[in-house]
Amino acid sequence: MQLVTVGRHGYVTIMFSITVSRALTVADVVATFVELIPPGLQLVVQPDEADIPADTGDLWIRLVGNEDPAWPLSLDVLGGYDCGLGSYPDLRVAEQMGVRHGVDVLCGVDPSVCDVDPLDPYYRLALVGGRWYLASTAGTRLMGPYTVCDADVFRMEPGEEPVKLIRPVVVDTAEP
């Protein structure tokens, strides 16, 4: 799911996060986005530990490591709505990542695709093997740790469940 906000001076901003099934380098991510955005836009891609730059460019992407070995990397993306990624930027980027790097991708749930609450943190759209699915991340390390109560004793568990593919869904990222 993407968040669209209108900033001061009417500048429209997109923000989204996707998670991929293997670690990618800054160069891998740059190569993917360069294929999707118009020439001349400034693209800034940084690892998580880098300081926030004074100028984040037209599109700023931060690579964030995860504790789940099945989903080791998230991309947090911030940019202007006119960055050329279209109406479904997270889904377009996911499809390009899948084609270019052979990764599976988790995205937020788009209400036009699935009949689930888009604010439920456990539902995701999953691009797996080139096909889209509604998926659940409940019980995964990606969403953990979880607080568990056994006989009035609370303990933390990391979560060991895999992402569950619930059902195939149709995703259309073509622009009208």
Buried (B, 14 or more C-beta within 10 A) or exposed (E): BBEEEEEEEEEEBBBBBBBBBBEBEEEBBBBBBEEBBEEEBEBBBBEEEEEEEEEBBBBBBBBBEBEBEBBBBBBBBBBBBEBBBBEBBBBBBBBBBBEBBEBBBBBBBBEEBBEBEEEEEBBBBBBBEEEBBBBBBBBBBBBBEBEEEEEEEEEEEEBEBBBBBBEEBEBEBEEE
